[in-house]
Amino acid sequence: MNAIVTGGAGFIGSNLALTLEKQGVRVTIVDDFSGGNFENIKNFRGKVIAQDINQVAWDSLKPVDVIFHEAALTDTTVTDQKKMMSNNVEGFRKILHFALQNRIKLVYASSAGVYGNEPAPQSENGRLNPLNIYAYSKLVGDQIALQAMKASKMLIVGLRYFNVFGLGEKHKGKFASMIYQLAEQMRSGKRPRIFHDGEQMRDHIYVRDAVDANLMAFEAKEGGIFNVGTGKATSFNRVIEILNEVLGANLSPDYFDNPYGFYQNRTQADTAQAERLLGFNAKWSIEEGIREYLTALHDLKSKKAVSIKV
Ligand SMILES: NC(=O)c1ccc[n+]([C@@H]2O[C@H](COP(=O)([O-])OP(=O)(O)OC[C@H]3O[C@@H](n4cnc5c(N)ncnc54)[C@H](O)[C@@H]3O)[C@@H](O)[C@H]2O)c1
């Protein structure tokens, strides 16, 4: 089987590309390295096309059985609307066109950001209320995908990820998950800094589950747009408790006032549709995910330390 993973040097894309490669799939990564990290894919042995999705000669990549489209400008503070829309919408439109012309299955990344501050649990059929240009670009992507689904009998699946965490997100800096940010502070002995009173909740989903959702989407009989979350919301206070347990630390939260006028207090996926139509259920609890993630991060750091000594 031949697969393309766009955004394959990024966080979710690299985890997906490496998993597919392990399963014997011939994978081509398309990533312009505007935001990813080569370190994520240094063990990847497939083809790497270092180009912007808007510039790629897609026909030259045939034959292709499936495209997993993860590439996007993911910095949610970008205010250049032209740049965001050209990258996330027009780039996607080209991929969609290529998939439709060649009857290639397409699984693409949407975002729970399309729900904005709508009350939890957020459902695929509920109100969409994007609050920044990034979320709006994802909403437009969903709209053009839905139109294409209606007009063709092709398998197109959109995945609205909630808060994904796991290995390979370090390059995202302040846009990496809160779990990563807090763990890094605590690993260096600092008290974890969170907004007052720490009871804001997020649906944190481990990256292995996000990869699984992609694999299940590829096997799906029906297309559609689905939430990819655990269906459980966990407060930042609880995340810090888990990190203390896993790191063997005892650091209390350092609360500070939230400078944002608007802040989403609770995200939580309604998972019924993904369960029913994709058969997708998150398997990793937040505790298990954090434990495996931090162990892997620690192993990476100690391997680096060894190679420096040598
Ligand atoms: N990580 C999350 O929690 C989360 C949540 C909701 C949605 N998403 C979506 O999932 C997808 C993957 O997110 P991620 O966290 O891995 O982000 P990421 O920033 O780590 O990866 C995105 C990758 O896309 C590449 N890219 C960007 N524009 C490109 C272009 N024009 N041409 C080629 N490559 C380009 C970047 O270089 C980067 O490697 C994105 O579409 C994102 O919007 C992620």
PDBQT file of the ligand as one rigid body, heavy atoms in Angstrom, charges set to zero:
ROOT
HETATM    1  N1  LIG A 401      -1.785  18.724  18.194  1.00  0.00    +0.000 N 
HETATM    2  C1  LIG A 401      -3.054  18.977  18.491  1.00  0.00    +0.000 C 
HETATM    3  O1  LIG A 401      -3.444  18.933  19.672  1.00  0.00    +0.000 OA
HETATM    4  C2  LIG A 401      -4.045  19.283  17.406  1.00  0.00    +0.000 A 
HETATM    5  C3  LIG A 401      -5.355  19.644  17.771  1.00  0.00    +0.000 A 
HETATM    6  C4  LIG A 401      -6.278  19.935  16.777  1.00  0.00    +0.000 A 
HETATM    7  C5  LIG A 401      -5.926  19.848  15.439  1.00  0.00    +0.000 A 
HETATM    8  N2  LIG A 401      -4.650  19.536  15.094  1.00  0.00    +0.000 N 
HETATM    9  C6  LIG A 401      -4.331  19.469  13.653  1.00  0.00    +0.000 C 
HETATM   10  O2  LIG A 401      -3.587  18.288  13.418  1.00  0.00    +0.000 OA
HETATM   11  C7  LIG A 401      -2.633  18.494  12.381  1.00  0.00    +0.000 C 
HETATM   12  C8  LIG A 401      -1.250  18.142  12.893  1.00  0.00    +0.000 C 
HETATM   13  O3  LIG A 401      -0.959  18.986  13.993  1.00  0.00    +0.000 OA
HETATM   14  P1  LIG A 401       0.411  18.910  14.772  1.00  0.00    +0.000 P 
HETATM   15  O4  LIG A 401       0.127  19.170  16.201  1.00  0.00    +0.000 OA
HETATM   16  O5  LIG A 401       1.130  17.684  14.376  1.00  0.00    +0.000 OA
HETATM   17  O6  LIG A 401       1.150  20.202  14.198  1.00  0.00    +0.000 OA
HETATM   18  P2  LIG A 401       2.656  20.451  13.757  1.00  0.00    +0.000 P 
HETATM   19  O7  LIG A 401       2.790  21.933  13.649  1.00  0.00    +0.000 OA
HETATM   20  O8  LIG A 401       3.581  19.705  14.625  1.00  0.00    +0.000 OA
HETATM   21  O9  LIG A 401       2.708  19.789  12.304  1.00  0.00    +0.000 OA
HETATM   22  C9  LIG A 401       2.272  20.436  11.144  1.00  0.00    +0.000 C 
HETATM   23  C10 LIG A 401       3.293  20.138  10.055  1.00  0.00    +0.000 C 
HETATM   24  O10 LIG A 401       2.805  20.673   8.828  1.00  0.00    +0.000 OA
HETATM   25  C11 LIG A 401       3.909  21.227   8.120  1.00  0.00    +0.000 C 
HETATM   26  N3  LIG A 401       3.380  22.240   7.202  1.00  0.00    +0.000 N 
HETATM   27  C12 LIG A 401       2.712  23.371   7.519  1.00  0.00    +0.000 A 
HETATM   28  N4  LIG A 401       2.353  24.026   6.407  1.00  0.00    +0.000 NA
HETATM   29  C13 LIG A 401       2.799  23.287   5.357  1.00  0.00    +0.000 A 
HETATM   30  C14 LIG A 401       2.723  23.436   3.942  1.00  0.00    +0.000 A 
HETATM   31  N5  LIG A 401       2.132  24.479   3.377  1.00  0.00    +0.000 N 
HETATM   32  N6  LIG A 401       3.290  22.487   3.159  1.00  0.00    +0.000 NA
HETATM   33  C15 LIG A 401       3.904  21.404   3.711  1.00  0.00    +0.000 A 
HETATM   34  N7  LIG A 401       3.997  21.217   5.053  1.00  0.00    +0.000 NA
HETATM   35  C16 LIG A 401       3.456  22.148   5.854  1.00  0.00    +0.000 A 
HETATM   36  C17 LIG A 401       4.817  21.797   9.193  1.00  0.00    +0.000 C 
HETATM   37  O11 LIG A 401       6.154  21.924   8.744  1.00  0.00    +0.000 OA
HETATM   38  C18 LIG A 401       4.662  20.753  10.298  1.00  0.00    +0.000 C 
HETATM   39  O12 LIG A 401       5.658  19.757  10.197  1.00  0.00    +0.000 OA
HETATM   40  C19 LIG A 401      -2.781  19.945  11.959  1.00  0.00    +0.000 C 
HETATM   41  O13 LIG A 401      -3.609  20.012  10.828  1.00  0.00    +0.000 OA
HETATM   42  C20 LIG A 401      -3.457  20.603  13.142  1.00  0.00    +0.000 C 
HETATM   43  O14 LIG A 401      -4.223  21.713  12.766  1.00  0.00    +0.000 OA
HETATM   44  C21 LIG A 401      -3.707  19.247  16.039  1.00  0.00    +0.000 A 
ENDROOT
TORSDOF 0
